[in-house]
Each structure stands twice: as C-alpha cells, then as structure tokens.
Amino acid sequence: MRHLVLSMIVATLAPGWAVACVVPEGWARLTPEDADSHTAALFVAMQPVPVSQPFDALIWLCADEAPKTISVTATMPAHQHGMNYRPAITTRQDGTLVASGLVFHMPGLWRVDVALETDAGTARYSSELIAR
Amino acid sequence: MTLAWGITVALTWALFASVSAAQQGNLLLSESEIELTLLHGPWPVETPRDSSNRVSGNPTAIEFGEALFFSPELSRSKAVSCATCHDPDRAFSDGRPVAEGARNLPRNTLALANVGFHRWFGWDGSTDNLWAQSLVPILNSEEMGLTFDDLSRLATHPDFSPAYTALFGDAKGQTPVDISVNLAKALAAYQETLTTGQTPFDRFRDALQAEDSATAAAYPEDAQRGLSIFLGRGKCTFCHSGPLFTNGEFHDAGVGYFLNEGGVDEGRHRGLKSLTSSPFTLDSQYNDDPERTGAWAVRQVKPQHADFGTFRVPGLRDVAKTAPYMHNGSLAHLSDVADHYSTIDLERMHADGESILETLGLSAPEAADLVAFLESLSSD
C-alpha cells in the first residue's frame, strides 16, 4: 500500500514525526478520526445507493501499520438489522480496499462499520449512507 | 343587465369548476410522498437477459419452453403440467391456499409474474436462478415426480426432439443431468416472458414524473390515500420496494410457520441449506456465463439465526389476481391482508429479528383505501 509504505519509512527515519494523511477528494472521512494511527475514508460511486442492488465501497487507509484483519459490515439503525450478505474484501494495486457485494435491501439510512485489527488493537470506523 | 349577466357567468363558471373537480379528483400526495412514489417505477421495463442461460431470450427456446410448460409429459402421472399449478387464467398461480400437484404441499403457489427479475426463487430462496427453480417441482416426488432419466427422455420425444436438437445439439452423448438442465433452461426462457403490463398506478406515477397534475389527479382518491398509507404509516415500502414492489429478500411478516401435520416450515433457513447443497447454483458448472456473473449472491449470502421462519417478499404487481396470500395461503382476500397488518401481534415476531412492523390499527375506510391502492397495481 503506497500510503502505508510512506508512513512506515517516515516512522523509521523520524520517530514521532506524524505523516499528514490527506483524504482523497470526494471521499467521506470515516468517523471517529484517530490522528495518532489511522485515517480512513470511504467512497461509494453512486449515492444514494440503489435498494437491493449489490455495490462496492472503496476504503482508503492511511496507517502506521497494515491491519491484520479488516471487516466491513452495515446495519440499518432504525430497524435493528444488518445486511443479508457478507462483502468480499480485496485490495487494489494502489492499496485501496474494495468491499464488494454490499446490499442495502431497504430504503433509508444505513451505517457502514469498518473494523481494523492491528497489534495495537482494533480501530473501528463508521460512515452513513442513504439507500433509495 | 350587465351585472345580471356577469353574475350568471360567474355562477355558471363556479358550477362547471366544481363538477370538473369532482370528476377529476384531487392530487392528495405531499411532495415527499410523490418522491417516494416515483421510486416504484418506471414500468414496464424489459426483462434482463439471464447470462447463466445461453438460450435466454432465444425465440426458439421460448417457444420450446412454452410447449414444455403446458405438457403433462413432465409428470410421472402424465396428468400434471407446470400450468396445472401455474394457471395462465389465474395469473400463473392456482387460486388455492396450498399447492396441489401429486400431493398437498404446505405452501401457496407463487405466481410467475415478472419471475425473470428475481434474484432468489421460491418462498425460501432455495435456488438462485430460474432454470434450477424450474427443475425443483419436476424432480420432487411430491409434485411432478420425474427423475433425471425420465426428464431427459423428452429430448428424444417426437414432439420435442426437433427443438431440443436445434437449441442444444444431439442429445446422444449428453448425460441425463445435462439434458434436464437444458430443458429447464428452455422452460426458464419462456417464463422470462411472463411479465405484467402497465397499471393505473403506473399511469399515475408517470404523470407525476411528467408533472402532469391533471392526469395524476385522475387516479382515484381512495387509491391515493391507500398509497399514502403504503408509503408512510404502513411501512410497506421497506420490503415492497422499487418497481417490482419487492426487495427480493426474506422477512418475518407475523404469519405462523407451524404446519398442520406437525413440525414447522423453516422458510429461508431451510432454503439456504438446500441452496448450499445444490449442484445447480450460479456458482456451478451449469452456469453458461464463464464469468459466473450473479454468483456473488450464493457465495456471499450470510445465514443468520433470524432467517428461521422468514419467507421471500412477493412482488405486488397483479396482486389482486393471485389470492389467497402469504406463504401458507392463509389470507383469502386483500382485505384480510390489510386486517392482518392492522392487528398484527408483535409478540409473535422474531425476538432477534428486525424491528419494522407495527400494529397499524387501520380504520375500515383506511383498510379499504389500502386495498384500493393494491388493486390499482393490476395490469390492464
């Protein structure tokens, strides 16, 4: 991952010197922010997301270390249910994560949750999307 | 004279305007309701070609599939065809609470309207494509009762051999399973053509899209009030979404799943078990698409405890023609459906399920309005 490699080199040469992670233009920053270790952002090509149609979410990650595991889930807070499908997570050549096969099967507000497990612990992020 | 004339004209105009308004009706929906209404169209649209079926959309296959659909040769008794339960005169359902083929089955016969648009098939989604679903009743000993060997002999039947050979080549050298899947693909090609047409609701929706208030106002006011309930307080549109009025997924609608003979109908829970053990999914060698487009669903579907006793949401187009209703045919009329959701016992719902439905408590006029809206989804 280009961003990860940059971060790790800087950390080795200049301990304590934080790398500025710039969220790609047009991407939504995932919350909560954690400036000490990770910056993550989400991109979905079509918003609002079409109901009951599979779509991909891109996740850009700027971190001090590569996560050991990544999970992407989504829930509909108002109805207390999640998705009926597990997204498949792959990594593009530029290091961007691709979560494929997300399906929001009802119209309304959904919350996407991203969990990154590292040696330091698990960092959790979320973003809200509308399905119509 | 001039004043009298003016008053006469004014009164005449007022009378004309009031009569016209009564005949045309009024547009009752709010701006937000209009926005939601637009999401239930446009309709009709062309059925997508099924890339897993190499004869999808093929006119010869459609004609061959139609001949198979109506042939009793597809049953051990030689008395039952697909059309026995999927009767064209009953919108391709059978009007019974539960299906009767060779024996009684505990589920209502699903209508085939717009079946080519589905992702999952059957009440429990045990198949992920239409050709695999077409095999299910044919090979079920309690329905049409054939084996692969029995079914494959149709490829050399004098009525079917020419079409089979033209589409799939010489049956000699093909295995009984291969031949059976090919026959099912022809059946699927025909069933993809079973689509519903434009409805009074669609004309209303199109008029709203075109901002033609005059035409929109011609849609009956009781149907408009029913639509308002459907979109808002009824929360119907969460599951009955989009142009097909279904999200294609599985839900607990508060309808019991205990069987008269004892036991339970596990619904989606059982369907997923059948799906994952099926050799005929979109992730199998029988998918004609080398990319296996569509296989993502069977690969990524997530079995959940809450699947137990849930059933696929049927589409609502032509719903007035396909009584009785629900997976067990327990509701005889649309008015019974309105009454069901009006008085639903939330204590019977899954404890770990979704929290959407509420006891609507519809008044009699409100229930009648909801039914009027559902009836407006019938094609001309």
Interface residues (C-beta under 8 A of the other chain):
Chain A: V51 S52 P54 M76 H79 Q80 H81 M83 N84 Y85 R86 P87 A88 S100 G101 H105 M106 P107 G108 R132
Chain B: L39 R119 T237 F238 C239 S241 G242 N247 G248 E249 F250 W296 A297 R299 Q300 V301 K302 Q304 A306 G353 E354 S355 I356
